[in-house]
Amino acid sequence: MSANILVFDSGVGGLSVVDSLKRRCLDAKIDYLFDEAFFPYGELEQQQLIDRVCVLIKDAVIRLQTDLLVIACNSASTLALPKLRAILDIPIVGVVPAIKPAANLSVSKRILVLATPGTVKRQYTDQLIQDFAADCDVKLQGSTRLVELAEKQLRAGSIEQSDVDAIALQLCSDSWYPDVVVLACTHFPLLKTYLQASYGNTVTLLDSGDAIARRVQSLLALESDGTEGMVTGLGLAYTTAPKVDAVLASSLIQTGFKDLRLFE
């Protein structure tokens, strides 16, 4: 029986997680909900974010008959997961910045974590570094502008490489250059081609998409033969914006969603 998966984010960043799910999960329908009305989450006060996420998602899970929820947002995962798990009786998968695998992979032990300003400031991120990368020289960089560029890229089709370079290389120098960059915001894998060009091919870019997909597969006991793009289907995308953006709707339909609708 096909499972109903809901992927949630404040913007279009969660589409990078949808891509990972498409590559791994069979016999599942994926809906997507993004909270444009409160975008970006990385700049909200903590309690405001928790209250907003819990009210919105509880309503969505009931209306969309969700079997499993994916919180494809680092800010929401860090702050709202405990309360969500208390009010919902379905499996919930959150996002954890890929700091542990980065530490295991890094040879130079120089790691750059790209995230939103909120994720950079949270004690949760510091604890991950202390627990799993204590032997590494880890630098944290928060950027809302990079999130905006990812949103623009989906709507406009392209952005300037120089705009990405200006952000990506801020903490890099001849004396300090990472060999692993953690993309600790789900928006950033959407810019992977640009970011790889910024850092060069000797730098590994790590995100949490595949780890999330493996966890979803395990929880729903979904089978995969490893074939790319094999999924029962993408369902609908929903936005909390006041009106549907026609250009964005077209992009989402090209991605495979049946339509973009208002979530009211």
Secondary structure, 3 states (H helix, E strand, C coil): CCEEEEEEECCHHHHHHHHHHHHHCCCEEEEEEECHHHCCHHHCCHHHHHHHHHHHHHHHHHHCCCCEEEECCHHHHHHHHHHHHHHCCCCEECCCCCHHHHHHHCCCCEEEEEECHHHHHCHHHHHHHHHHCCCCEEEEEECHHHHHHHHHHHHHCCCCHHHHHHHHCCCCCCCCCCCEEEECCCCHHHHHHHHHHHHCCCCEEECCHHHHHHHHHHHHCCCCCCCCCCCCEEEEEEECCCCCCHHHHHHHHHHCCCCEEECC
